[in-house]
Amino acid sequence: MLQTFLPLFLMTFGICLFIVLMQFLWRYIDDMVGKGLGIPVLAEMFMYAALFLVPMALPLAVLLASLMTFGNLGERLELLAMKSAGVSLIRIMRPLIITLLFVSVGAFFFQNYAMPVIQVKLYTLLYSMRQKSPELDIPEGSFYKDIPGFNVYVKEKINQTGLLKDVMIYDYSEGFNNARVIIADSGRLKTSADKLFLVLSLYNGESFENLKSQTSEAQQRKAVPYRRESFSTKDILIEFDANFNRTDESFMQNQYMGKNLEDLQSSIDSMGMRLDSIKNINAQNIYETSYVRTVKQKSTKQADKPDKAEKTEIERSIPLATIPGIALDFDSAYQAQTPGTQATLLGRAKTSLEHIKTDYYFRAASVGDEAYKVRRHLTEWHKKFTVSFACLMFFFIGAPLGAIIRKGGLGVPVVISVILFIFYYIIDNMGFKMARDGRWEAWEGMWLSSAVLTPMGIFLTYKAVKDSVILNADTYINALKNLIGKREGRKVEKKEVIIYTPDYDAVLPKLRQLTEESKAYIDGHKRWINYLTFWRQGGKDPQAEQLAMETEAIVEELSNSDQNLLLNKLMDYPIIGGYSNKLSKRMNEKVALAIGICLPIGLPVYLLAVYQRKLLRHDILMVQRTSQELVDMIYSLHLLKNNPAINHQ
């Protein structure tokens, strides 16, 4: 098993890692193209990106490899041979389970110790690449805006000499109002040796510059002077850092992505205490600024201050109380004031409310930021375990699924694996966002995908151990045909060696009895049945079941005939089904009657049973007709031929 599984696992892991790496490349392609980055920098970025994507590629590789392994074994009948030798499926899976346990433990240690370092270096490198200035590549016939403070237009470039023809430059480095326009017949652009400046050499041109910044406002009202300059050669020095500068990694190391399990737990505890402290301070502040704490009696000294005469007049006129239990009538106090005082009170109240609202918004934002940091640390903490568990979960989905479908190669397994992984990725991403935004608890969101797919793995493993045909398409096709009334046809072939010839004299009474019983059933069983009677009987039909057994016994006996006409007529017998309701046949009378009384549950089952009853009546009618035709055929083919007296009579 290991010799079969491990090569497939390594191959699928490489394929999956390459696919997710290409997806990562397309995501960050804009940050890398046109920056003039060297091969070592790009190689380092790809190395960190490949290591960063290992947790995403590993579960998919386990799913695909396990599905292909057991699919190949099932397709080559090796799985069937092992089961026939007495080896159970769980025992066959045992070496791979032990191997995947080691893989899961290794994935946990990789997530806990390697991923913080990888994430810090990768995100720092990506941030440094984003901050790098783009490589200079001035196009022809359009303005180039990637030089800070300058717009450059070049009509034609000579790549062999690096000469720029018909150059037009708009210089906004000193502000839009102090713009300068330079026109030149030709020019050259190069970078200084330290790559900190651009040197633009222009030939045979003119420059136009207004002198608005050098004139007074009075002069500007009359006219804004400008300066025009003609030159044969002119050099312009532009600040432009073209070097690749790495950002310090200390900032990323202090974030959730740069911490292992122990550091995350320590940060969660400290930030949780800080968040609780902020909430307590905010709650205390709300209480302090509430009506209970702010309604206070002003002292006489504050009331007699001359510089606050208007304020003390307003405060004296409103009877404030600090004794608990005293109710203040604000409407009466407000109506007792003069119109000017009322306007002043309203203005002060509005200003106070605006200050309180702004303060609460600020406090809410502070609490939200702290809570977001805590949630991100919690999601990262749970992520250390979910990847390891996903490897085991996908093995218990892929291995039994491969044993059931029995299809190997890269066809069906790849399709099923991609569908399952997309389903897992969508649910996992949805749970992560719910946990990140605080809509769910962190453990609920991060373990959502595992909670959804684990029952699937248990169910598939159980069905594979029991050799279920749950994924056999013929099973569902036949069930659908039976449901819509398209019964499976009976096949009776002539035997090459007949050991026992049918006793036609003994078969004739059975055929007559089957004909009479079928006629009696049709006459005694109408298409519709009483709703409560149906559920009281438990959906069973013993008479139809007896007719089915008698039909099969006659077909079994007459199939030993050597007459082709007789064998062809036997194929007209339908395979009788629908004489027992599958939902109610396992229930006793009281439980079935209780379900029948609950109309939302019992009514669809009853309607389906009525439809099946119609199909059953049609099948039994065919049994009656075929039995009568067989009686006539046996008389004509055998009894009349073998008994001359009957033939003469």
Secondary structure, DSSP 8 states (H G I E B T S, - for coil): -HHHHHHHHHHHHHHHHHHHHHHHHHHSGGGTTTS---HHHHHHHHHHHHHHTHHHHHHHHHHHHHHHHHHHHHHTTHHHHHHHTT--HHHHHHHHHHHHHHHHHHHHHIIIIIHHHHHHHHHHHHHHHHHS-------SSSEE--STTEEEEEEEEETTTTEEEEEEEEE-TT-GGG-EEEEEEEEEEEE-TTSSEEEEEEEEEEEEEE-GGGS-HHHHHH---EEEEEEEEEEEEEE---S-----THHHHTSGGG--HHHHHHHHHHHHHHHHHHHHHHHHHHHHTSHHHH-----HHHHT-GGGHHHHHHHHHS----STT----HHHHHHTS-HHHHHHHHHHHHHHHHHHHHHHHHHHHHHHHHHHHHHHHHHHHHHHHHHHHHHHHHHHHHHHHHHHH---TTSHHHHHHHHHHHHHHHHHHHHHHHHHTTSS-HHHHHTHHHHHHHHHHHHHHHHHHTT--TT-HHHHHHHHHHHHT----------SS-SS---HHHHHHHHHHHHHHHHHHHHH--S---HHHHHHTTTB-HHHHHHHHHHHHHHHHHTT---HHHHHHHTTS-----SB-TTTTTS-HHHHHHHHHSHHHHHHHHHHHHHHHHHHHHHHHHHHHHHHHHHHHHIIIIIHHH-HHHHH-
